[in-house]
Amino acid sequence: MLLYEKYTPRSLNEIIGNKLGVGRLRQFAADINSGKKPRPVMVYGPSGTGKTTAVRSLAIENGFELLELTSSDYRDAETLRKKLLPAAKSRGLFSKTTLVLFDEIDELSSVFDKGAEGVVTQMIRESRQPIAFTASDFWDQRISFLRNHVERVEFKKVESREIIDYLKRIANEEGQKVEEGALREIAYRSDGDVRAALNDLEMVLIGGNDILENLAVRNRKLEIFRTLDKIFMTNSLMQARSSVDSSDVDIDMLLNWVDENIPNRYWTKRSISEAYEQLSFASRFFEVAERTRYYGYVKYANVGIAGVSISGGGNTKYVNPYAFPSKIKYLGATKEERSIQSKIALKLSHYLHTNRHKVISLYLQLLKQLVSNSSAEEKKRLASLLENVFKLDKGEVEYLTAAS
């Protein structure tokens, strides 16, 4: 069993951090148990802070039945009206209280049909059962219809000190000792996300403290894959846009990943063509932003990348894994060569009265061609010239005079 499953809280006392938010939920439960009908609560905040877990824990410790809805359930008004409204209006099994939880309502609302919002609002008015919502951002426009109907309960990022103490306790429970420095590093990298911290701790318990060196690389890849999933596996522009806007992946990096994987994910010529049109739109605005240093254009690049999501039209392949961008592979493979070229160009540009780009694209090629057509004696004199006059070091001279 994974650590985050094994140590999932079963009561509000076990929730890490967010004492104020937990206190608000306790009051919500107390009002329910006293026979009052409290307003629904909206528990909102960053991922991994315990929002959904807190609501589930509240249900467990108060003996409530839990009716939990996710973004894959009850997305149309008809289903909501037929199945959810009756459940919300009736008493639970053995007259138990049923807590209705709309998990990630900001994601769920993006797939609602036209009448679904009205049914949810009707349910809030007519329900005999308490209702809770979770969301990442209370001010998200997609859930603006709920703002006047709920009580806000904010969950913030958990402080590093609390995460460190929690991880230490888990490691002791597992009978393993983890260095304090490793725990601090995990807590810092988690950025207040307890679930992410637990996953990293599990990696350390399996692979030792040295595994920390690989965690940052792994986390970057996971973030890329999550963003790609939102782009390629949804037909919702708003959902894809939200994911791109909130992603920590560099736009340039994301452009390359999407570019490489469009043919892997879409199988009709029309879908592929439309996807590349959207990506071209994004690329143009990103190039303008880089050239002018006015990064207000980046938001248009984000729209273009997210626009790829509406290109599939149902013609999407899910079996192929994401391919690593060939351009990035090439840049990685040629990194050392490009570095030495840049150093040489910086020195020669002073003597040739031109920029580094032109030195690399034109003069270095001419020099290598000159070397390839020279005798051994001529190569020796040329090497001396480069070293003594143009102040190149031995490695740079060897690069230019090596046999082609």
Backbone hydrogen bonds, N-H to C=O, Kabsch-Sander energy under -0.5 kcal/mol:
donor,donor_aa,acceptor,acceptor_aa,energy
5,E,2,L,-0.6
6,K,2,L,-2.9
7,Y,3,L,-2.8
8,T,5,E,-1.1
14,E,11,S,-1.4
15,I,12,L,-1.2
22,V,18,N,-2.5
23,G,19,K,-2.3
24,R,20,L,-1.9
25,L,21,G,-1.8
26,R,22,V,-2.2
27,Q,23,G,-1.9
28,F,24,R,-1.9
29,A,25,L,-2.3
30,A,26,R,-2.4
31,D,27,Q,-2.4
32,I,28,F,-1.7
33,N,29,A,-2.6
34,S,30,A,-1.4
35,G,32,I,-1.6
36,K,31,D,-2.0
41,V,131,I,-1.6
42,M,151,E,-3.0
43,V,41,V,-0.6
43,V,133,F,-3.2
44,Y,42,M,-0.7
44,Y,153,V,-2.0
45,G,135,A,-1.6
49,T,46,P,-1.0
54,A,50,G,-2.3
55,V,51,K,-1.7
56,R,52,T,-2.5
57,S,53,T,-2.6
58,L,54,A,-2.3
59,A,55,V,-1.9
60,I,56,R,-2.3
61,E,57,S,-2.7
62,N,58,L,-1.2
63,G,59,A,-0.6
63,G,60,I,-1.0
64,F,59,A,-2.3
65,E,97,T,-2.9
67,L,65,E,-0.5
67,L,99,L,-2.6
68,E,66,L,-0.7
69,L,101,L,-3.3
73,D,70,T,-2.0
80,L,76,D,-2.1
81,R,77,A,-2.6
82,K,78,E,-2.2
83,K,79,T,-2.7
84,L,79,T,-0.8
84,L,80,L,-0.9
85,L,80,L,-2.1
87,A,83,K,-1.0
88,A,84,L,-2.6
89,K,85,L,-1.8
90,S,86,P,-1.5
92,G,96,K,-2.3
95,S,92,G,-1.7
96,K,93,L,-1.4
99,L,65,E,-3.4
99,L,97,T,-0.6
100,V,98,T,-0.7
100,V,130,P,-2.5
101,L,67,L,-3.0
101,L,99,L,-0.6
102,F,100,V,-0.6
102,F,132,A,-2.7
103,D,69,L,-2.7
103,D,101,L,-0.9
105,I,102,F,-0.7
105,I,134,T,-2.8
107,E,104,E,-1.2
108,L,104,E,-2.4
109,S,105,I,-2.9
110,S,107,E,-0.6
111,V,108,L,-1.6
112,F,109,S,-0.9
113,D,75,R,-1.6
116,A,113,D,-1.1
117,E,113,D,-0.6
119,V,115,G,-1.5
120,V,116,A,-2.3
121,T,117,E,-2.3
122,Q,118,G,-2.3
123,M,119,V,-2.6
124,I,120,V,-2.1
125,R,121,T,-1.6
126,E,122,Q,-2.4
127,S,123,M,-2.6
128,R,88,A,-1.9
129,Q,88,A,-1.0
132,A,100,V,-3.0
133,F,41,V,-2.8
134,T,102,F,-2.1
135,A,43,V,-1.8
140,D,137,D,-1.7
143,I,140,D,-1.7
144,S,141,Q,-1.5
146,L,143,I,-1.8
147,R,143,I,-0.5
147,R,144,S,-0.9
149,H,146,L,-2.4
150,V,146,L,-0.6
150,V,147,R,-0.6
151,E,40,P,-2.8
153,V,42,M,-2.8
155,F,44,Y,-3.2
156,K,154,E,-0.5
158,V,192,G,-1.9
163,I,159,E,-1.9
164,I,160,S,-2.9
165,D,161,R,-2.2
166,Y,162,E,-2.0
167,L,163,I,-2.9
168,K,164,I,-2.5
169,R,165,D,-1.9
170,I,166,Y,-2.2
171,A,167,L,-2.8
172,N,168,K,-2.2
173,E,169,R,-2.1
174,E,170,I,-1.9
175,G,172,N,-1.4
176,Q,171,A,-2.7
178,V,176,Q,-0.5
183,L,179,E,-2.0
184,R,180,E,-2.4
185,E,181,G,-2.2
186,I,182,A,-2.5
187,A,183,L,-2.5
188,Y,184,R,-2.5
189,R,185,E,-2.4
190,S,186,I,-1.8
191,D,187,A,-0.7
191,D,188,Y,-0.8
192,G,187,A,-0.7
193,D,190,S,-1.1
194,V,48,G,-2.0
194,V,192,G,-0.8
195,R,48,G,-0.7
197,A,193,D,-2.0
198,L,194,V,-2.4
199,N,195,R,-2.2
200,D,196,A,-2.2
201,L,197,A,-2.4
202,E,198,L,-2.2
203,M,199,N,-1.5
204,V,200,D,-2.0
205,L,201,L,-2.7
206,I,202,E,-1.7
207,G,203,M,-3.1
208,G,204,V,-2.8
211,I,208,G,-1.7
212,L,209,N,-1.6
213,E,210,D,-1.5
214,N,211,I,-1.7
215,L,211,I,-0.7
215,L,212,L,-0.9
216,A,212,L,-0.7
218,R,214,N,-2.3
219,N,215,L,-3.0
220,R,216,A,-1.9
221,K,217,V,-2.0
222,L,218,R,-2.5
223,E,219,N,-2.1
224,I,220,R,-2.0
225,F,221,K,-2.7
226,R,222,L,-2.5
227,T,223,E,-2.0
228,L,224,I,-2.7
229,D,225,F,-2.4
230,K,226,R,-1.6
231,I,227,T,-1.5
232,F,228,L,-3.1
233,M,229,D,-2.5
237,L,235,N,-0.7
240,A,236,S,-2.2
241,R,237,L,-2.9
242,S,238,M,-2.4
243,S,239,Q,-1.8
244,V,240,A,-2.4
245,D,241,R,-2.9
246,S,242,S,-1.8
247,S,243,S,-0.9
247,S,244,V,-0.5
254,L,250,D,-2.7
255,L,251,I,-2.8
256,N,252,D,-1.6
257,W,253,M,-2.1
258,V,254,L,-2.7
259,D,255,L,-2.5
260,E,256,N,-2.2
261,N,257,W,-1.5
262,I,258,V,-1.3
265,R,261,N,-1.4
265,R,262,I,-0.6
266,Y,262,I,-2.4
267,W,315,N,-1.6
272,I,268,T,-2.3
273,S,269,K,-2.6
274,E,270,R,-2.7
275,A,271,S,-2.3
276,Y,272,I,-2.3
277,E,273,S,-1.8
278,Q,274,E,-2.0
279,L,275,A,-2.2
280,S,276,Y,-2.4
281,F,277,E,-2.0
282,A,278,Q,-2.1
283,S,279,L,-2.7
284,R,280,S,-2.2
285,F,281,F,-1.7
286,F,282,A,-2.2
287,E,283,S,-2.4
288,V,284,R,-2.0
289,A,285,F,-2.3
290,E,286,F,-2.2
291,R,287,E,-2.3
292,T,288,V,-2.8
293,R,289,A,-1.4
295,Y,293,R,-0.8
297,Y,294,Y,-1.2
298,V,295,Y,-1.0
299,K,296,G,-0.8
300,Y,297,Y,-1.0
301,A,297,Y,-1.5
302,N,298,V,-2.6
303,V,299,K,-1.6
304,G,300,Y,-2.0
305,I,301,A,-2.3
306,A,302,N,-2.7
307,G,303,V,-1.9
308,V,304,G,-0.6
308,V,305,I,-1.3
309,S,306,A,-1.8
310,I,307,G,-1.3
311,S,308,V,-1.8
315,N,312,G,-2.0
316,T,314,G,-1.0
317,K,265,R,-3.8
329,K,325,P,-2.1
330,Y,326,S,-2.5
331,L,327,K,-2.5
332,G,328,I,-2.4
333,A,329,K,-2.5
334,T,330,Y,-2.0
335,K,332,G,-0.8
338,R,334,T,-2.8
339,S,335,K,-1.9
340,I,336,E,-2.0
341,Q,337,E,-2.2
342,S,338,R,-2.1
343,K,339,S,-1.8
344,I,340,I,-2.2
345,A,341,Q,-2.8
346,L,342,S,-2.0
347,K,343,K,-1.4
348,L,344,I,-2.6
349,S,345,A,-2.4
350,H,346,L,-0.5
350,H,347,K,-0.6
351,Y,347,K,-0.6
351,Y,348,L,-0.6
352,L,348,L,-2.5
353,H,349,S,-1.1
354,T,349,S,-1.2
359,V,355,N,-1.8
360,I,356,R,-2.6
361,S,357,H,-2.7
362,L,358,K,-2.3
363,Y,358,K,-1.1
364,L,359,V,-2.9
366,L,362,L,-1.9
367,L,363,Y,-2.7
368,K,364,L,-2.4
369,Q,365,Q,-2.1
370,L,366,L,-2.5
371,V,367,L,-2.5
372,S,368,K,-2.2
373,N,369,Q,-1.1
374,S,371,V,-1.8
379,K,375,S,-2.4
380,K,376,A,-1.6
381,R,377,E,-2.0
382,L,378,E,-2.4
383,A,379,K,-2.3
384,S,380,K,-1.9
385,L,381,R,-2.1
386,L,382,L,-2.5
387,E,383,A,-2.0
388,N,384,S,-2.7
389,V,385,L,-2.4
390,F,385,L,-1.3
392,L,386,L,-2.2
397,V,393,D,-2.3
398,E,394,K,-2.7
399,Y,395,G,-1.8
400,L,396,E,-1.6
401,T,397,V,-2.3
402,A,398,E,-1.1
